[in-house]
Every structure is written in structure tokens, then in C-alpha cells.
Amino acid sequence: MRKTALLLALGASPLVGCGWVDSTGNQSGSSPVAATTVAAQASDALFDQGAVSVNEASTTRLILIDAPENSRGWTWRAVNRDGAVSLCSAQGNFDGEVALTQLNQACTTTNDCNFLVQEFINNGRTEFDVTLPVLKAPLALSFSLETNLDNGEQHTQEQTVCATAINEAPDIVPDVYRTVITQTRIVTVDADDALFINDTDDVHVRNTPLFIKEVTRAPIYAEDIAVNSDGSFQYKAMADLNLVDGEALEDRIDIIVSDGTHDVESSITMNIVSSNAGPTLRQRIPDFAVTPTARTPAILRESLSAYFDDADDDALQYRLDSNELTESGRLSISDNGVLSGTFSTDDIGTVFITVLVSDGLSQIEDRFSLTVRDNQAPNRAPTVGDISNEEVSGTFAYDVSGFFDDPDGDSLTFTAGNLPPGVTLSDAGVLTGIATNANDGRWLITVTASDNRGGTVSDRFRLTIDN
């Protein structure tokens, strides 16, 4: 019996200059956001008791008129002006219903909330470049423009700046999921693969958190389906679908995603498979170490895909568990497992990183350390415990790297002496081979670990190969 629940309940470049003010209305000296420059037009005129329109995250050239010729050294002082919102609403394209009159309330981010003004004299006429930060609400700002004339008199005029907060449509990425035919695929709002986790939207007072507004196309092969407005859903394929191993059948749900202002078409694709083996760990990820200097940052770039495998040959996706280096953006991993980061001497120390690897249905993880070394500290050689003797037969692998450690957190490279015929030791410290008549017997093997900075340590163990 096919059950469907698709009707939704809605719920769920720096400028510096004199005469500019910051989010508190006081003069300031910090840099503005990167902004595009808008050339002056006839409407960009500053006149007493007037209003002028500018856009967020842009620099606009404004022309001062009705002021004494060659007046310069203007100060912009924030004032409270009655009717500023109404004055801006008359400019057109200004949303007076949600407009604010305080810059620090309208900024998207509090650490980048400056109203900047740079003054120019052009053919005896005063002009200003006005730069605004990114805004989450339209803004009506009133200023008193003041200057001292050559005769000692003070000249003052009032001006209202009407800042438009541009509300962009959200960037919605269609989602693809995998499901096993005999199981119910459940995706929650806080899951690692949640529907909206790869979608973005700008911050605007008119917007709500993203939600599914409507399902416009139901799936074809679903026995049980429920899609909720908050983006959570569950899907179970029909039990009588005839799928052979390795075959996938595609089903799709078309949806409309909204932020309360804009509606965007998207989709949920379900790839139905008969079974899933899940990813496996081929060998442990090694620890990494980098050494920046005061002048040169250290760059890390390593592919982790060689440490994981998937019996179904499914494409694996990689993700880092949150930590201080990922939150700051200094360490990241691509979908296909390339670990990369740039580190300075401010990052000196050791952190432990967890990488999560998924085939879209099953997930495994591994943990490794990343050490940012102090290049002024003396190098300490690696250490080793007693490598345990080992008996092997058939096709074998023996990881000896766990017997070694490095007090500086350096990545170790391994070599070996007196290896039996057909037996190899990888750089990561994994001994592999196949038992044959040629290597049958007992072998005393020496393993040496190097920290690649001049430090080495060795130990011997007995390997018994039984063919």
C-alpha cells in the first residue's frame, strides 16, 4: 500500500578620509567592506533638507549643492530627524515598512558596521564618496553636514541618506540521496546531510529561515513518503521493484523552497539501490605536521582518499568535524577528500581532527592529529616501543607504525632492512606480502622511522612466515 503525505503545514578596498561616522554616529578610522563604486548621477545631489538613495555594500559619489563655493572640511554628524523614513519612502524602491534609523541595528555583521565618507574637491565643487556596509534592513540615516567658512562662520545643512538593503533570492542546490529498497530513508533537519545544509540565503529583515513551500511533483516509486516544511522528510521505495545488485533506480520529488520573500524551484532525487556495503577504512590516516616561519606560512595539502574504500565503488564524500581550525577556515576538506590549509606561527600547537566519510547511506570516521610546529624549537627524535613479533600466513599486512611516536608531532616515514622476498614496507609503516616457499621461515627485520628533520629511531622484531 502506498502512503503519501505531501501537503505541507508551514512552520517549520579601504577608504579613509575626514568627516565620516561609524555605527555609533562618531568619527572612526576603520576600513569599509569591499564595495563597488557607483558613479554620480543627477539624482545623487546633496541639498539642505533633502534625501538621497544609495545601496548597501557599495560606494556612491554624491555631489554637494546649495553650499558656499569651495567649501571643504565637512563633518558628517548623525542626528535624529523626524520623518526620515517617510522622506526616504518617497524616493521609490525603499521599503519604509521595515526601515530602521540606526546603523548598528541594520548592519548584517556588528564587526563591519561603518558608514564611511571621503571628501573631494572637483572643479570647485565638493563631492563625497559614501560607502555603506552590508545591511539586513533598509535604513534612513539623517546627518548634519557642517563646515567652517573662510570668514569664520559655520555653515550647516541637513541631509538624509536612504540606504537600500538588497534582498537576493536564496541559492538553492538540488539534493541527491541514496536509499536501500527495503529501508525507510529518514533525513532530519539537523542531519549531516540535511536538505538545507548546502543552501544559502542573505540576511534580510523580510526573510525567514528556508522552508519547503510546496511539493510540485510527487515521486513515482515511493510506497511511503512524507515531506515536511522544515526540510525533514522520509522516503521508502515500493517493495516490488526489481533491482539487481549494482543497479540504481532514480526517483524525484520537485519542490519550491522559500525564504518568505523569494520562491525557488528545486528537487530531491532518490537513487534507489538493492543493497549497500558502506565505506571501509583501508588504513589509518597518519598524523600531519607543518612548520611555518615568521615570514612564510606553512601549506598543507594531502589527499585522504587513499585511506578509504567502498565495496560498492560508490563515490565517497568527506567532511571534517567542527574544530577551531575548520571554524576559522584555515583547514578544509573537499568533497573528494583533499585536505588543505594554510597556517602561521599563530597556530602553533596540536589539534586532533576527525574526518567523516560517507557513501550517502553509511558513514565511518577516522581521527588524526595536526601539529603546527615552532620552527625555533629544537627537533626531538621519534621514539619507539618494542615492536611485537608476528606470525603470518597467506596474504598478510602488519602495521608497525603504532609502535612509534614523535614528541614534536612530526609525520614519520618508515623504511626497513632485511625484508623477506616479496615483502614490502610502505612509507606509512604497513608491512604487506604473500607467504611463499621463497619467504617461508623466520626473519629478523629492522624498522627505522624518520621525522624528516634529521631525527630517526629503529627497532627490530621477528616475522615468522608460515607457508
Buried (B, 14 or more C-beta within 10 A) or exposed (E): EEEBEBEBEEEEEEBEEEBBBBBEBEBBEEBBBEBEEBEBEEEBBBBEEBBBBBBBBBBBBBBBEEBEEEBBEBBBBBBEBEEBBEBBBEBEEBBBEBBBBBBEBBBBEEEBBBBBBBBEEEEEBBBBBBBBBBBBBBBBBBBBBBBBBEEEEEBEBBBBBBBBBBBEBBEBEBBBBBBBBEEBBEBBBEEEBBBBBEBEBBBBBBBEEBBBBBBEEBBEBBBBBBBBBBBBBBBBBBEEBEBEEEEEBEBBBBBBBBBBBBBBEBBBBBBBBBEBBBBEEEBBBBBBBBBBEEEEBBEBEBBBBEBBBBEBEBEBBBBBEEBEBBEEEBBEBEEEBBBBBBBBBEBBEEBEBEBBBBBBBBBBEBEBBBBBBEEEEEBBBBBBEEBEEBEBEEEBEBBBBEBBBBEBBBBBBBBBEEBBEEBEBBEBBBBBBBBEEEBEEEBEBBBBBBBEBEBBBBBBBEBEBEE
